[in-house]
Amino acid sequence: MKKKEVIISNEVGLHARPASLLINNAVQFDSEMKMIYENQEANLKSIISLMSLAVGPGEEVTIKAEGADEEEALSKIIDIIENGFNA
């Protein structure tokens, strides 16, 4: 299992467009992927789960990946977030 903390770096937080971008990339990996925010854990491959976190701009989240391709999966998701969701 790999995990890393990251700041949501866009101006509006984790709304539908950035959430969809994360999901579209997360589903390309076999690893189980989660986002953790304020002690709540969401499936990074589910729009409903991810949106339920209601993460605002500038908030810190933890991304967790577990599986055969966990390092690549974690790196991809972190890159997307750190680049302000500009894919």
C-alpha positions in Angstrom: 0.0 0.0 0.0 1.2 3.5 -0.9 -0.3 6.8 0.2 0.5 10.4 0.0 -1.0 13.7 1.2 -1.8 16.4 -1.3 -3.5 19.8 -1.4 -6.5 20.3 -3.7 -4.9 23.1 -5.7 -7.7 24.4 -7.9 -9.9 27.4 -7.2 -13.2 25.5 -6.7 -12.3 22.3 -4.9 -13.4 18.8 -5.9 -16.6 19.4 -7.9 -17.9 17.3 -10.8 -15.3 18.0 -13.5 -12.2 17.4 -11.4 -13.8 14.4 -9.8 -14.6 12.9 -13.2 -11.0 13.5 -14.3 -9.7 11.7 -11.3 -12.1 8.8 -11.8 -11.4 8.5 -15.5 -7.7 8.1 -14.7 -8.2 5.9 -11.6 -10.2 3.3 -13.4 -7.2 2.7 -15.7 -5.4 1.0 -12.9 -6.1 -2.4 -11.2 -5.2 -1.1 -7.7 -7.8 -0.2 -5.2 -7.7 3.6 -4.8 -9.1 5.8 -2.0 -9.3 9.4 -1.1 -9.3 10.3 2.6 -10.6 13.6 3.9 -11.5 14.5 7.5 -11.5 10.8 8.5 -13.9 9.9 5.7 -12.7 7.5 3.0 -14.1 7.5 -0.6 -13.6 5.1 -3.5 -11.6 7.0 -6.1 -13.4 5.1 -8.8 -16.9 6.2 -7.8 -18.3 9.6 -8.5 -20.9 9.4 -5.8 -18.4 8.3 -3.2 -15.9 10.9 -4.2 -18.4 13.8 -4.3 -19.7 12.9 -0.9 -16.4 14.1 0.6 -17.2 17.7 -0.4 -13.5 18.7 -0.5 -13.0 22.4 -0.9 -10.1 24.3 -2.4 -6.8 24.4 -0.4 -7.9 21.3 1.6 -5.4 18.5 2.3 -6.5 14.9 1.3 -4.7 11.6 1.4 -4.6 9.4 -1.7 -4.1 5.7 -1.0 -3.5 3.0 -3.6 -3.1 -0.7 -3.0 -2.4 -3.3 -5.7 0.0 -4.5 -8.3 0.3 -1.0 -10.0 -0.1 1.1 -6.9 3.0 3.2 -7.4 2.0 4.2 -11.0 -1.6 4.8 -9.9 -0.7 7.0 -7.0 1.8 9.0 -9.1 -0.8 9.6 -11.8 -3.5 10.8 -9.4 -1.1 13.0 -7.4 0.2 14.6 -10.6 -3.3 15.5 -11.7 -4.1 17.1 -8.4 -0.8 19.0 -8.1 -1.3 20.4 -11.6 -4.6 21.9 -10.7 -6.6 19.2 -12.5 -5.2 20.4 -15.9 -4.8 17.1 -17.7 
